[in-house]
């Protein structure tokens, strides 16, 4: 199949509409990433905004703030990776291939 034939058949208005629908759904999707064996958890939405950061009350926070910060970053990275997978599953048929 000729890729230029595909481009001729694209309906830009349909693509814009579908994109707007997807963008409005992103706020309603959330995932939680964890680190430190569940010590820290970070929840993000489909726009990759942090919704919450939770952690076990522990002396680590007072004694080793550097490690605590690393655990937050790690939990956030875990959440981002999970969100990317969730978005692939949910929207892969509606998006341009290779977007995620």
N, CA, C and O atoms as CSV, one atom per row, in Angstrom:
chain,resi,resn,atom,element,x,y,z
A,1,UNK,N,N,0.844,-1.184,0.000
A,1,UNK,CA,C,0.000,0.000,0.000
A,1,UNK,C,C,0.882,1.237,0.000
A,1,UNK,O,O,1.878,1.306,0.719
A,2,UNK,N,N,0.513,2.186,-0.793
A,2,UNK,CA,C,1.253,3.434,-0.919
A,2,UNK,C,C,0.905,4.356,0.253
A,2,UNK,O,O,-0.270,4.651,0.473
A,3,UNK,N,N,1.912,4.817,1.011
A,3,UNK,CA,C,1.616,5.694,2.152
A,3,UNK,C,C,0.979,7.011,1.736
A,3,UNK,O,O,0.249,7.615,2.522
A,4,UNK,N,N,1.239,7.462,0.529
A,4,UNK,CA,C,0.640,8.709,0.067
A,4,UNK,C,C,-0.859,8.556,-0.184
A,4,UNK,O,O,-1.619,9.514,-0.048
A,5,UNK,N,N,-1.272,7.353,-0.549
A,5,UNK,CA,C,-2.702,7.089,-0.692
A,5,UNK,C,C,-3.394,7.190,0.665
A,5,UNK,O,O,-4.513,7.691,0.772
A,6,UNK,N,N,-2.706,6.703,1.698
A,6,UNK,CA,C,-3.264,6.807,3.052
A,6,UNK,C,C,-3.443,8.270,3.443
A,6,UNK,O,O,-4.460,8.638,4.030
A,7,UNK,N,N,-2.465,9.099,3.122
A,7,UNK,CA,C,-2.545,10.517,3.469
A,7,UNK,C,C,-3.698,11.213,2.746
A,7,UNK,O,O,-4.339,12.108,3.297
A,8,UNK,N,N,-3.947,10.797,1.527
A,8,UNK,CA,C,-5.047,11.393,0.759
A,8,UNK,C,C,-6.399,11.104,1.423
A,8,UNK,O,O,-7.321,11.916,1.352
A,9,UNK,N,N,-6.500,9.951,2.059
A,9,UNK,CA,C,-7.765,9.536,2.658
A,9,UNK,C,C,-7.957,10.011,4.097
A,9,UNK,O,O,-9.015,9.781,4.684
A,10,UNK,N,N,-6.955,10.667,4.671
A,10,UNK,CA,C,-7.078,11.147,6.048
A,10,UNK,C,C,-8.077,12.291,6.134
A,10,UNK,O,O,-8.089,13.196,5.299
A,11,UNK,N,N,-8.888,12.229,7.130
A,11,UNK,CA,C,-9.833,13.309,7.374
A,11,UNK,C,C,-9.336,14.064,8.605
A,11,UNK,O,O,-9.456,13.580,9.730
A,12,UNK,N,N,-8.785,15.240,8.385
A,12,UNK,CA,C,-8.183,16.030,9.457
A,12,UNK,C,C,-9.207,16.378,10.532
A,12,UNK,O,O,-8.875,16.380,11.717
A,13,UNK,N,N,-10.415,16.665,10.148
A,13,UNK,CA,C,-11.446,17.008,11.134
A,13,UNK,C,C,-11.733,15.833,12.069
A,13,UNK,O,O,-11.935,16.021,13.269
A,14,UNK,N,N,-11.748,14.617,11.511
A,14,UNK,CA,C,-11.950,13.428,12.338
A,14,UNK,C,C,-10.784,13.233,13.306
A,14,UNK,O,O,-10.983,12.881,14.469
A,15,UNK,N,N,-9.576,13.463,12.817
A,15,UNK,CA,C,-8.396,13.318,13.667
A,15,UNK,C,C,-8.431,14.339,14.803
A,15,UNK,O,O,-8.128,14.001,15.948
A,16,UNK,N,N,-8.792,15.569,14.498
A,16,UNK,CA,C,-8.883,16.609,15.534
A,16,UNK,C,C,-9.937,16.249,16.571
A,16,UNK,O,O,-9.711,16.394,17.772
A,17,UNK,N,N,-11.082,15.781,16.107
A,17,UNK,CA,C,-12.162,15.407,17.020
A,17,UNK,C,C,-11.737,14.264,17.930
A,17,UNK,O,O,-11.963,14.308,19.139
A,18,UNK,N,N,-11.125,13.245,17.349
A,18,UNK,CA,C,-10.662,12.092,18.120
A,18,UNK,C,C,-9.598,12.523,19.128
A,18,UNK,O,O,-9.597,12.055,20.267
A,19,UNK,N,N,-8.699,13.407,18.718
A,19,UNK,CA,C,-7.662,13.910,19.623
A,19,UNK,C,C,-8.267,14.669,20.798
A,19,UNK,O,O,-7.824,14.508,21.935
A,20,UNK,N,N,-9.258,15.480,20.538
A,20,UNK,CA,C,-9.919,16.227,21.610
A,20,UNK,C,C,-10.622,15.285,22.582
A,20,UNK,O,O,-10.591,15.503,23.793
A,21,UNK,N,N,-11.247,14.253,22.060
A,21,UNK,CA,C,-11.908,13.267,22.924
A,21,UNK,C,C,-10.887,12.582,23.831
A,21,UNK,O,O,-11.116,12.410,25.028
A,22,UNK,N,N,-9.770,12.202,23.245
A,22,UNK,CA,C,-8.732,11.523,24.020
A,22,UNK,C,C,-8.166,12.465,25.079
A,22,UNK,O,O,-7.995,12.065,26.231
A,23,UNK,N,N,-7.878,13.694,24.710
A,23,UNK,CA,C,-7.321,14.658,25.665
A,23,UNK,C,C,-8.263,14.879,26.845
A,23,UNK,O,O,-7.804,15.035,27.976
A,24,UNK,N,N,-9.553,14.896,26.602
A,24,UNK,CA,C,-10.499,15.099,27.693
A,24,UNK,C,C,-10.570,13.882,28.616
A,24,UNK,O,O,-10.922,14.016,29.788
A,25,UNK,N,N,-10.245,12.710,28.104
A,25,UNK,CA,C,-10.273,11.490,28.911
A,25,UNK,C,C,-9.020,11.333,29.775
A,25,UNK,O,O,-9.045,10.603,30.766
A,26,UNK,N,N,-7.944,11.996,29.418
A,26,UNK,CA,C,-6.679,11.812,30.119
A,26,UNK,C,C,-6.744,12.182,31.597
A,26,UNK,O,O,-6.078,11.558,32.423
A,27,UNK,N,N,-7.533,13.181,31.930
A,27,UNK,CA,C,-7.627,13.616,33.323
A,27,UNK,C,C,-8.262,12.549,34.210
A,27,UNK,O,O,-8.047,12.531,35.422
A,28,UNK,N,N,-9.043,11.665,33.602
A,28,UNK,CA,C,-9.774,10.656,34.370
A,28,UNK,C,C,-8.989,9.370,34.584
A,28,UNK,O,O,-9.418,8.500,35.342
A,29,UNK,N,N,-7.850,9.243,33.929
A,29,UNK,CA,C,-7.026,8.050,34.076
A,29,UNK,C,C,-5.978,8.319,35.149
A,29,UNK,O,O,-5.367,9.388,35.166
A,30,UNK,N,N,-5.769,7.364,36.037
A,30,UNK,CA,C,-4.703,7.520,37.025
A,30,UNK,C,C,-4.020,6.176,37.269
A,30,UNK,O,O,-4.635,5.114,37.179
A,31,UNK,N,N,-2.739,6.261,37.577
A,31,UNK,CA,C,-1.953,5.088,37.948
A,31,UNK,C,C,-1.058,5.474,39.120
A,31,UNK,O,O,-0.774,6.650,39.347
A,32,UNK,N,N,-0.624,4.457,39.857
A,32,UNK,CA,C,0.253,4.688,40.998
A,32,UNK,C,C,1.540,3.907,40.818
A,32,UNK,O,O,1.526,2.707,40.542
A,33,UNK,N,N,2.648,4.606,40.978
A,33,UNK,CA,C,3.962,3.976,40.951
A,33,UNK,C,C,4.485,3.867,42.366
A,33,UNK,O,O,4.171,4.703,43.214
A,34,UNK,N,N,5.276,2.848,42.626
A,34,UNK,CA,C,5.808,2.627,43.969
A,34,UNK,C,C,7.316,2.430,43.917
A,34,UNK,O,O,7.880,2.085,42.878
A,35,UNK,N,N,7.955,2.657,45.058
A,35,UNK,CA,C,9.380,2.372,45.203
A,35,UNK,C,C,9.666,2.037,46.657
A,35,UNK,O,O,8.834,2.239,47.542
A,36,UNK,N,N,10.857,1.523,46.873
A,36,UNK,CA,C,11.236,1.163,48.231
A,36,UNK,C,C,10.353,0.087,48.817
A,36,UNK,O,O,10.053,0.108,50.011
A,37,UNK,N,N,9.934,-0.854,47.988
A,37,UNK,CA,C,9.073,-1.929,48.466
A,37,UNK,C,C,7.727,-1.437,48.951
A,37,UNK,O,O,7.127,-2.023,49.852
A,38,UNK,N,N,7.254,-0.355,48.348
A,38,UNK,CA,C,5.959,0.202,48.733
A,38,UNK,C,C,6.061,1.320,49.758
A,38,UNK,O,O,5.046,1.849,50.210
A,39,UNK,N,N,7.281,1.679,50.125
A,39,UNK,CA,C,7.471,2.756,51.101
A,39,UNK,C,C,6.932,4.082,50.573
A,39,UNK,O,O,6.308,4.844,51.312
A,40,UNK,N,N,7.178,4.354,49.279
A,40,UNK,CA,C,6.719,5.596,48.650
A,40,UNK,C,C,5.820,5.237,47.479
A,40,UNK,O,O,6.121,4.317,46.719
A,41,UNK,N,N,4.719,5.961,47.333
A,41,UNK,CA,C,3.864,5.804,46.158
A,41,UNK,C,C,3.524,7.173,45.598
A,41,UNK,O,O,3.286,8.128,46.337
A,42,UNK,N,N,3.507,7.245,44.265
A,42,UNK,CA,C,3.179,8.477,43.559
A,42,UNK,C,C,2.063,8.152,42.581
A,42,UNK,O,O,2.180,7.221,41.785
A,43,UNK,N,N,0.986,8.918,42.640
A,43,UNK,CA,C,-0.140,8.740,41.729
A,43,UNK,C,C,-0.164,9.908,40.751
A,43,UNK,O,O,-0.086,11.072,41.144
A,44,UNK,N,N,-0.274,9.567,39.455
A,44,UNK,CA,C,-0.341,10.588,38.407
A,44,UNK,C,C,-1.590,10.364,37.561
A,44,UNK,O,O,-2.180,9.284,37.575
A,45,UNK,N,N,-1.983,11.404,36.822
A,45,UNK,CA,C,-3.089,11.250,35.884
A,45,UNK,C,C,-2.542,11.102,34.472
A,45,UNK,O,O,-1.329,11.109,34.265
A,46,UNK,N,N,-3.434,10.971,33.513
A,46,UNK,CA,C,-3.048,10.756,32.124
A,46,UNK,C,C,-2.337,11.922,31.490
A,46,UNK,O,O,-1.785,11.789,30.397
A,47,UNK,N,N,-2.337,13.063,32.149
A,47,UNK,CA,C,-1.573,14.211,31.671
A,47,UNK,C,C,-0.205,14.261,32.351
A,47,UNK,O,O,0.547,15.222,32.185
A,48,UNK,N,N,0.108,13.214,33.118
A,48,UNK,CA,C,1.369,13.055,33.833
A,48,UNK,C,C,1.542,14.067,34.969
A,48,UNK,O,O,2.665,14.342,35.392
A,49,UNK,N,N,0.441,14.614,35.456
A,49,UNK,CA,C,0.474,15.496,36.619
A,49,UNK,C,C,0.401,14.651,37.882
A,49,UNK,O,O,-0.362,13.687,37.947
A,50,UNK,N,N,1.194,15.011,38.884
A,50,UNK,CA,C,1.169,14.287,40.146
A,50,UNK,C,C,-0.109,14.640,40.894
A,50,UNK,O,O,-0.410,15.810,41.131
A,51,UNK,N,N,-0.857,13.592,41.263
A,51,UNK,CA,C,-2.083,13.781,42.030
A,51,UNK,C,C,-1.821,13.635,43.528
A,51,UNK,O,O,-2.416,14.337,44.345
A,52,UNK,N,N,-0.912,12.705,43.877
A,52,UNK,CA,C,-0.594,12.524,45.292
A,52,UNK,C,C,0.741,11.825,45.451
A,52,UNK,O,O,1.199,11.093,44.573
A,53,UNK,N,N,1.353,12.075,46.608
A,53,UNK,CA,C,2.565,11.381,47.032
A,53,UNK,C,C,2.281,10.867,48.429
A,53,UNK,O,O,1.936,11.638,49.325
A,54,UNK,N,N,2.424,9.569,48.615
A,54,UNK,CA,C,2.179,8.961,49.919
A,54,UNK,C,C,3.418,8.189,50.348
A,54,UNK,O,O,4.177,7.690,49.517
A,55,UNK,N,N,3.606,8.100,51.648
A,55,UNK,CA,C,4.742,7.356,52.177
A,55,UNK,C,C,4.423,6.878,53.575
A,55,UNK,O,O,3.586,7.436,54.284
A,56,UNK,N,N,5.130,5.813,53.944
A,56,UNK,CA,C,4.978,5.287,55.293
A,56,UNK,C,C,5.693,6.232,56.249
A,56,UNK,O,O,6.777,6.732,55.948
A,57,UNK,N,N,5.084,6.470,57.390
A,57,UNK,CA,C,5.734,7.294,58.402
A,57,UNK,C,C,6.932,6.523,58.929
A,57,UNK,O,O,6.785,5.444,59.504
A,58,UNK,N,N,8.107,7.077,58.730
A,58,UNK,CA,C,9.322,6.333,59.058
A,58,UNK,C,C,10.434,7.307,59.402
A,58,UNK,O,O,10.394,8.469,58.998
A,59,UNK,N,N,11.405,6.848,60.131
A,59,UNK,CA,C,12.531,7.703,60.498
A,59,UNK,C,C,13.442,7.989,59.315
A,59,UNK,O,O,14.281,8.886,59.399
A,60,UNK,N,N,13.303,7.250,58.208
A,60,UNK,CA,C,14.124,7.486,57.028
A,60,UNK,C,C,13.992,8.929,56.557
A,60,UNK,O,O,14.971,9.534,56.122
A,61,UNK,N,N,12.808,9.469,56.641
A,61,UNK,CA,C,12.562,10.819,56.166
A,61,UNK,C,C,13.433,11.814,56.932
A,61,UNK,O,O,14.022,12.713,56.332
A,62,UNK,N,N,13.515,11.661,58.223
A,62,UNK,CA,C,14.304,12.578,59.045
A,62,UNK,C,C,15.800,12.294,58.951
A,62,UNK,O,O,16.612,13.219,58.966
A,63,UNK,N,N,16.159,11.037,58.855
A,63,UNK,CA,C,17.565,10.658,58.917
A,63,UNK,C,C,18.267,10.668,57.564
A,63,UNK,O,O,19.463,10.952,57.492
A,64,UNK,N,N,17.544,10.363,56.495
A,64,UNK,CA,C,18.180,10.252,55.186
A,64,UNK,C,C,17.283,10.863,54.110
A,64,UNK,O,O,16.684,10.151,53.304
A,65,UNK,N,N,17.204,12.169,54.114
A,65,UNK,CA,C,16.311,12.875,53.183
A,65,UNK,C,C,16.727,12.635,51.735
A,65,UNK,O,O,15.873,12.618,50.847
A,66,UNK,N,N,18.006,12.453,51.483
A,66,UNK,CA,C,18.488,12.199,50.124
A,66,UNK,C,C,17.904,10.900,49.562
A,66,UNK,O,O,17.447,10.857,48.420
A,67,UNK,N,N,17.926,9.852,50.370
A,67,UNK,CA,C,17.342,8.575,49.943
A,67,UNK,C,C,15.835,8.715,49.758
A,67,UNK,O,O,15.272,8.159,48.815
A,68,UNK,N,N,15.188,9.444,50.638
A,68,UNK,CA,C,13.749,9.659,50.532
A,68,UNK,C,C,13.410,10.361,49.225
A,68,UNK,O,O,12.452,9.983,48.550
A,69,UNK,N,N,14.182,11.373,48.861
A,69,UNK,CA,C,13.966,12.074,47.586
A,69,UNK,C,C,14.147,11.116,46.408
A,69,UNK,O,O,13.368,11.136,45.455
A,70,UNK,N,N,15.184,10.280,46.484
A,70,UNK,CA,C,15.417,9.303,45.408
A,70,UNK,C,C,14.241,8.332,45.277
A,70,UNK,O,O,13.873,7.942,44.169
A,71,UNK,N,N,13.656,7.946,46.410
A,71,UNK,CA,C,12.503,7.042,46.381
A,71,UNK,C,C,11.296,7.720,45.734
A,71,UNK,O,O,10.538,7.069,45.015
A,72,UNK,N,N,11.110,9.005,45.976
A,72,UNK,CA,C,10.009,9.741,45.337
A,72,UNK,C,C,10.229,9.785,43.832
A,72,UNK,O,O,9.302,9.539,43.060
A,73,UNK,N,N,11.439,10.095,43.418
A,73,UNK,CA,C,11.751,10.148,41.981
A,73,UNK,C,C,11.546,8.779,41.340
A,73,UNK,O,O,10.994,8.674,40.245
A,74,UNK,N,N,11.989,7.745,42.020
A,74,UNK,CA,C,11.824,6.386,41.497
A,74,UNK,C,C,10.352,5.998,41.390
A,74,UNK,O,O,9.945,5.389,40.400
A,75,UNK,N,N,9.557,6.341,42.389
A,75,UNK,CA,C,8.124,6.036,42.353
A,75,UNK,C,C,7.444,6.806,41.224
A,75,UNK,O,O,6.546,6.282,40.565
A,76,UNK,N,N,7.868,8.035,41.002
A,76,UNK,CA,C,7.298,8.835,39.914
A,76,UNK,C,C,7.653,8.205,38.566
A,76,UNK,O,O,6.800,8.103,37.685
A,77,UNK,N,N,8.896,7.788,38.408
A,77,UNK,CA,C,9.307,7.125,37.163
A,77,UNK,C,C,8.500,5.859,36.922
A,77,UNK,O,O,8.103,5.576,35.791
A,78,UNK,N,N,8.258,5.103,37.977
A,78,UNK,CA,C,7.442,3.895,37.872
A,78,UNK,C,C,6.031,4.246,37.425
A,78,UNK,O,O,5.455,3.560,36.581
A,79,UNK,N,N,5.475,5.312,37.987
A,79,UNK,CA,C,4.125,5.740,37.607
A,79,UNK,C,C,4.081,6.183,36.150
A,79,UNK,O,O,3.133,5.858,35.435
A,80,UNK,N,N,5.084,6.912,35.705
A,80,UNK,CA,C,5.129,7.372,34.313
A,80,UNK,C,C,5.191,6.175,33.363
A,80,UNK,O,O,4.481,6.143,32.358
A,81,UNK,N,N,6.029,5.201,33.674
A,81,UNK,CA,C,6.108,4.009,32.822
A,81,UNK,C,C,4.784,3.260,32.786
A,81,UNK,O,O,4.360,2.796,31.728
A,82,UNK,N,N,4.132,3.139,33.932
A,82,UNK,CA,C,2.825,2.474,33.975
A,82,UNK,C,C,1.785,3.260,33.174
A,82,UNK,O,O,0.948,2.671,32.490
A,83,UNK,N,N,1.842,4.590,33.261
A,83,UNK,CA,C,0.877,5.413,32.515
A,83,UNK,C,C,1.098,5.259,31.020
A,83,UNK,O,O,0.132,5.164,30.263
A,84,UNK,N,N,2.331,5.235,30.585
A,84,UNK,CA,C,2.602,5.056,29.154
A,84,UNK,C,C,2.012,3.738,28.657
A,84,UNK,O,O,1.419,3.687,27.580
A,85,UNK,N,N,2.173,2.688,29.433
A,85,UNK,CA,C,1.600,1.394,29.061
A,85,UNK,C,C,0.073,1.446,29.054
A,85,UNK,O,O,-0.567,0.901,28.154
A,86,UNK,N,N,-0.500,2.094,30.048
A,86,UNK,CA,C,-1.961,2.228,30.127
A,86,UNK,C,C,-2.499,2.991,28.918
A,86,UNK,O,O,-3.508,2.604,28.329
A,87,UNK,N,N,-1.821,4.073,28.555
A,87,UNK,CA,C,-2.267,4.860,27.408
A,87,UNK,C,C,-2.113,4.083,26.106
A,87,UNK,O,O,-2.950,4.198,25.211
A,88,UNK,N,N,-1.056,3.301,25.997
A,88,UNK,CA,C,-0.898,2.454,24.806
A,88,UNK,C,C,-2.070,1.486,24.684
A,88,UNK,O,O,-2.647,1.325,23.608
A,89,UNK,N,N,-2.414,0.842,25.802
A,89,UNK,CA,C,-3.521,-0.131,25.774
A,89,UNK,C,C,-4.840,0.548,25.454
A,89,UNK,O,O,-5.629,0.039,24.658
A,90,UNK,N,N,-5.076,1.678,26.064
A,90,UNK,CA,C,-6.381,2.321,25.950
A,90,UNK,C,C,-6.578,3.031,24.615
A,90,UNK,O,O,-7.682,3.026,24.069
A,91,UNK,N,N,-5.526,3.636,24.089
A,91,UNK,CA,C,-5.685,4.504,22.923
A,91,UNK,C,C,-4.901,4.072,21.687
A,91,UNK,O,O,-4.903,4.789,20.686
A,92,UNK,N,N,-4.241,2.939,21.730
A,92,UNK,CA,C,-3.362,2.574,20.618
A,92,UNK,C,C,-4.090,2.481,19.279
A,92,UNK,O,O,-3.507,2.786,18.239
A,93,UNK,N,N,-5.319,2.075,19.293
A,93,UNK,CA,C,-6.058,1.956,18.031
A,93,UNK,C,C,-6.525,3.306,17.505
A,93,UNK,O,O,-6.889,3.430,16.335
A,94,UNK,N,N,-6.514,4.315,18.368
A,94,UNK,CA,C,-7.024,5.620,17.982
A,94,UNK,C,C,-5.942,6.630,17.641
A,94,UNK,O,O,-6.242,7.728,17.172
A,95,UNK,N,N,-4.693,6.271,17.872
A,95,UNK,CA,C,-3.612,7.214,17.694
A,95,UNK,C,C,-2.718,6.833,16.536
A,95,UNK,O,O,-2.780,5.725,16.003
A,96,UNK,N,N,-1.900,7.770,16.172
A,96,UNK,CA,C,-0.921,7.530,15.121
A,96,UNK,C,C,0.126,6.559,15.654
A,96,UNK,O,O,0.627,6.760,16.761
A,97,UNK,N,N,0.473,5.514,14.907
A,97,UNK,CA,C,1.468,4.546,15.385
A,97,UNK,C,C,2.778,5.223,15.747
A,97,UNK,O,O,3.217,6.150,15.066
A,98,UNK,N,N,3.401,4.755,16.827
A,98,UNK,CA,C,4.687,5.290,17.256
A,98,UNK,C,C,4.592,6.520,18.116
A,98,UNK,O,O,5.621,7.076,18.500
A,99,UNK,N,N,3.382,6.973,18.438
A,99,UNK,CA,C,3.229,8.181,19.251
A,99,UNK,C,C,3.746,7.965,20.652
A,99,UNK,O,O,4.314,8.880,21.248
A,100,UNK,N,N,3.560,6.751,21.205
A,100,UNK,CA,C,4.055,6.456,22.546
A,100,UNK,C,C,5.247,5.551,22.463
A,100,UNK,O,O,5.815,5.183,23.491
